[in-house]
Amino acid sequence: MKQFIMFTIAAAIMCGTPVFAENAQITNMQILIDKVKADKKLLIAGNMDLTDKESTDFWPLYEGYQKELEQLN
């Protein structure tokens, strides 16, 4: 009986391990995606030389466009 319980516990642990690895992989991918988005925004901001008024008008449009792109992907 002890062996059966130990086997069941070991099997449960081994079956659960890939799920944790997959979640970690998804989390790492999301971190990478967020970093690329932030870098892209910094690159655009650095090259556009927008005035305060232009920035106020531009960035909400940019964010809306990016959200629409995400929905398509």
N, C-alpha and C positions, 0 to 999 in steps of 0.2 A: 504494500500500500504506500509506503514511504517513497519507493522508487517511482510509482505512478504520479504522486504529487510533485516530486522533484522534476520529473519529465514534463509534466503539464506546465509548471512554472517556467522551466527553461524554454519550452516551446512558445509560451506567451511572450517572453522577453525577446526571443529571436524574431518573432513575427512582428513585434512592435518597433523594432529597431529601424527598418527601412522607412517607416512613416516619419520618424523623427529626422532622419537624414533628408528626406524629401522636403519636409517643412523648413529645415535649415537652408536647403538649396533655394527654395522659393524666396526666403527672407533675404539671402545674399543677392539674388537676382534683383529683388525690389530695391535694395540699397544701391546696387549698381545703376539701375534705371533712374532712380532719383538723383544720383550724382551726375549722370550724363545730362539730365534735364537742367540741373542747376548750372552746370558748366556751359551748356548751350545758351542759357539766358544771360549769363555773364558775358559770353562772347558777343552776343547780339547787343547788349547794353554798352559794351566797350567800343563797338564799332559804329554805333548809330549816332552818337553825340546829340542826343535829344535834349531840347529845352525842358523845363519843368512842365510847361503846358503840353508839349508834345508827348512827354512821358505819361502824363495823366490820361491823355487820349489813347496812346498806343498800347500800354501794357494790359489794360482790360481786354482789348481786341486780341492781343497776342495770346492771353490766357484762354479766352474763349475758343480761339482757333486750335490751340493745343488740346483742349478737352474734346473737341470734335474729332481731331486726329486719333486720339486715344480710343474713342468709341468705334472708329473704323477698324482699328487693329484688334 
